[in-house]
Amino acid sequence: MPIFLPIAGISINLLLVIGAGGLVGFMSGMFGVGGGFLLTPILMMMGIPPTVAAASDSCQIVAASSSGAAAHFRLGNVDTKLGTILLLGGLTGGAIGVRIIKVLRAMGNADFLITVAYVVVLGGVGGYMFFESLNALRRGSMVPKKASGAKRSGLLGRLPFQMTFARAGVQHSVFVPFFLCMLVGILAAIMGVGGGFIMVPMMVYLLRMPMHVAVGTDLFQIFFTAAGITFMQATTNHTVDLVLALLLMVGSTVGAQVGARVGRLLRSDQLKILLASIVLLVMVRMAWTLVATPASLLSYAHLGGH
Amino acid sequence: MRAYGRFALLVFAPAGLGLAFAAAADDPPRPTVAVRPAVIRMDAFYAGAQVEVTGRTPAGTQVVMVVRGSEKEESFNTKGRFGPIWANAGEVRIGGVPSLFLAFSSAPFSQLLSRDELDRRQLDTQAIAAQMKVEPAARDRATIRQNYLKLKAGQGILQVEEGTVKVEEGGDVASYAVSFRWPKMAPPARYTVTVFAVRDKTVVGEASTPLQVETVGIPASLAAGARKRATLYGFLCVLVATLAGLGIDFVASRMGGKVSAH
């Protein structure tokens, strides 16, 4: 069944768009990732102009993340206090990242260095998660690991403004999640993709949060980030296609619910190994784009991102 | 004086008309062009359109038909090879090319027109590439042009189809017809359909008509709202998305029953 997209200016199959939204929503609900890295290229393959694909994708992420975050909130998986600090850190990092990318681009072939850095980061995070979770599964630990909850010793433990995050079951200086998230925000802004892939592993391994709470809290902060981007894209570039976003929302919100529920059926280690596999797949895809001859030597500039 | 005037009118007017008709009879008839539909309306359930171009040309001529959009400049990232690795090699602006170019002919272009004529009238992809402006001037400009044409051909907004115009001779004039699917990626705009009558590798006549592509109904209102009331539109997008997400969550929680926390 065809439907016309007013901002994209093309006609497209309704079920195809809803299906694509469903796939990404499922991942969002399950792993707490935005899915922009996956959906924008899919929409472009369908013939939607890149700028419209990226902006409309942000709009559907607002719906998917609000749906997923609400589901996780009811399950007690959202630490709003920590989420707010992460959000502030991410926004700060995003603003810094935008400036850094300008400087790097002015210096020359920055995109290449950034892609290599991203491949290394994703490879490191994904590889560590994968093998750590695989070992845990092999050991047959049936009980999900609880967060340590203990106050950190050493340098991190001596930092000022220590705060207890009850839902996450951890205690950190405010600076720790803020600066870690700021680093993720910088990377996300530079690469033009969301930070979910790095944010969730970072919360699990560096902030010692339980996987489910990391996913719920990440969705909470993604909601605000995506809402901000959508509003800015609509007012600055006029590229948000509400019809396209609504169709994606139908798929993604349902997919997010299913994802959140399927996620509940899995243990933390199983979720981690699945997320690690996807992170590694993305890493391999990015590494492949570095060496494979591209289909076209031209790609549209000024794509925007999540 | 008035009588002389009437006399002159009676004598010279028929003579003038006769001369005019005689001259018209010597000139080949001018080509005509008609497009159906003349306006493509994109409503909420628009699924593309079949366009038919018909008309007449002087007897013994071949036909070239071109649909052209206004000129447009776009920015692209270019990729270059650095050792074994492909990486972005900078940004280029490409202009001097039509936003849409569809060319159809009754025979291969090389048989119909000389290279000079094709270039002068911008009737094939080689001519389009030659007019293309690439800034900043790159060393591999030819490769960039080639990739641009490939990209646009892939989107269906740059097409050249030879031998698809059907011409039927019928006395002093020939009739022609060509039918094609309007490209899905072509944005709403005013396009120009031009028909060239060709004989002995030269254009002997041409005719043009506009083809309007426009959005109507809800898509038109949304597109206008997005441009004219961007702040309200942006706020609406966020609000609708949030409510949709929360609404689905509400429905799902009711359907799925009470769930326990981890």
Contacts between the chains, C-beta under 8 A, distances in Angstrom:
chain1	res1	chain2	res2	distance
A	2	B	45	6.3
A	2	B	46	7.1
A	2	B	47	3.7
A	2	B	48	7.6
A	3	B	44	6.6
A	3	B	45	6.3
A	4	B	42	5.2
A	4	B	43	6.5
A	4	B	44	5.7
A	4	B	45	6.7
A	4	B	46	4.1
A	4	B	215	7.5
A	4	B	219	5.3
A	5	B	219	7.6
A	6	B	215	6.0
A	6	B	218	7.5
A	6	B	219	3.5
A	6	B	220	7.2
A	6	B	222	4.4
A	6	B	223	4.4
A	6	B	226	7.6
A	7	B	222	7.3
A	7	B	223	6.1
A	7	B	226	5.8
A	9	B	42	7.6
A	9	B	187	4.3
A	9	B	188	5.9
A	9	B	215	7.5
A	10	B	184	5.0
A	10	B	185	5.9
A	11	B	42	7.4
A	11	B	46	5.0
A	11	B	47	5.3
A	11	B	48	5.8
A	11	B	184	5.9
A	47	B	155	7.1
A	47	B	184	6.2
A	47	B	185	5.8
A	59	B	237	5.1
A	59	B	238	7.6
A	59	B	241	5.3
A	60	B	241	6.8
A	62	B	237	7.9
A	62	B	238	5.9
A	62	B	241	3.7
A	62	B	242	6.0
A	62	B	245	6.9
A	63	B	241	4.1
A	63	B	242	7.1
A	63	B	244	4.6
A	63	B	245	4.0
A	63	B	248	7.7
A	64	B	245	6.5
A	65	B	245	7.0
A	66	B	241	7.2
A	66	B	242	5.0
A	66	B	245	3.2
A	66	B	246	5.6
A	66	B	249	7.4
A	67	B	244	7.8
A	67	B	245	3.7
A	67	B	246	6.9
A	67	B	248	5.0
A	67	B	249	4.7
A	67	B	252	7.8
A	68	B	245	7.8
A	70	B	245	7.0
A	70	B	246	5.7
A	70	B	249	4.0
A	71	B	249	5.5
A	71	B	252	7.0
A	71	B	253	7.4
A	74	B	253	6.5
A	74	B	259	6.5
A	74	B	261	7.8
A	75	B	259	6.0
A	75	B	260	7.6
A	75	B	261	4.9
A	75	B	262	6.1
A	76	B	261	3.4
A	76	B	262	6.7
A	77	B	261	7.3
A	77	B	262	6.2
A	109	B	82	7.2
A	109	B	87	5.8
A	109	B	88	6.9
A	109	B	89	7.0
A	111	B	77	7.8
A	111	B	87	6.1
A	111	B	88	3.9
A	112	B	82	6.7
A	112	B	85	6.8
A	112	B	87	3.3
A	112	B	88	6.7
A	115	B	87	7.1
A	210	B	262	7.3
A	212	B	262	4.8
A	213	B	262	7.7
A	223	B	242	7.8
A	227	B	238	4.9
A	227	B	241	7.7
A	227	B	242	7.2
A	230	B	234	6.8
A	230	B	237	5.5
A	230	B	238	5.4
A	230	B	241	7.0
A	231	B	234	4.3
A	231	B	235	6.9
A	231	B	237	7.4
A	231	B	238	5.6
A	232	B	234	7.7
A	233	B	234	7.7
A	234	B	226	6.9
A	234	B	230	5.9
A	234	B	233	5.4
A	234	B	234	3.1
A	234	B	237	5.4
A	235	B	230	4.6
A	235	B	231	5.6
A	235	B	233	8.0
A	235	B	234	4.7
A	236	B	230	8.0
A	238	B	226	5.1
A	238	B	227	5.4
A	238	B	230	6.0
A	240	B	226	7.0
A	240	B	233	7.5
A	240	B	234	7.0
A	240	B	237	5.1
A	242	B	222	6.0
A	242	B	226	7.7
A	242	B	233	7.6
A	242	B	236	7.3
A	242	B	237	5.6
A	242	B	240	6.9
A	243	B	44	8.0
A	243	B	219	7.3
A	243	B	222	6.8
A	245	B	237	6.6
A	245	B	240	8.0
A	245	B	241	6.5
A	246	B	240	7.0
A	246	B	244	7.2
A	249	B	241	6.2
A	249	B	244	4.7
A	249	B	245	7.2
A	250	B	244	7.8
A	253	B	244	5.9
A	253	B	245	5.3
A	253	B	247	7.9
A	253	B	248	3.7
A	253	B	249	7.5
A	254	B	248	6.2
A	254	B	252	7.8
A	256	B	245	7.6
A	256	B	248	7.7
A	257	B	248	6.3
A	257	B	249	6.7
A	257	B	252	4.2
A	257	B	256	7.9
A	261	B	256	6.9
A	264	B	259	7.5
A	264	B	262	7.2
A	289	B	86	7.2
A	290	B	85	4.9
A	290	B	86	6.2
A	290	B	87	7.1
A	291	B	84	5.8
A	291	B	85	6.1
A	291	B	86	6.9
A	292	B	86	7.2
A	293	B	86	6.9
A	294	B	79	5.3
A	294	B	86	5.9
A	296	B	147	5.2
A	296	B	150	6.1
A	296	B	151	5.2
A	296	B	154	7.9
A	297	B	78	5.8
A	297	B	79	4.8
A	297	B	80	7.6
A	297	B	143	6.4
A	297	B	144	7.0
A	297	B	147	4.6
A	298	B	76	4.3
A	298	B	77	7.2
A	298	B	78	6.1
A	298	B	79	7.7
A	298	B	92	7.8
A	298	B	144	6.9
A	298	B	147	4.8
A	298	B	148	6.0
A	298	B	151	5.7
A	299	B	76	6.4
A	299	B	77	5.0
A	299	B	79	7.4
A	300	B	74	7.4
A	300	B	75	7.5
A	300	B	76	6.2
A	300	B	77	7.6
A	301	B	75	4.1
A	301	B	76	5.6
A	301	B	77	5.0
A	301	B	91	5.2
A	302	B	75	6.3
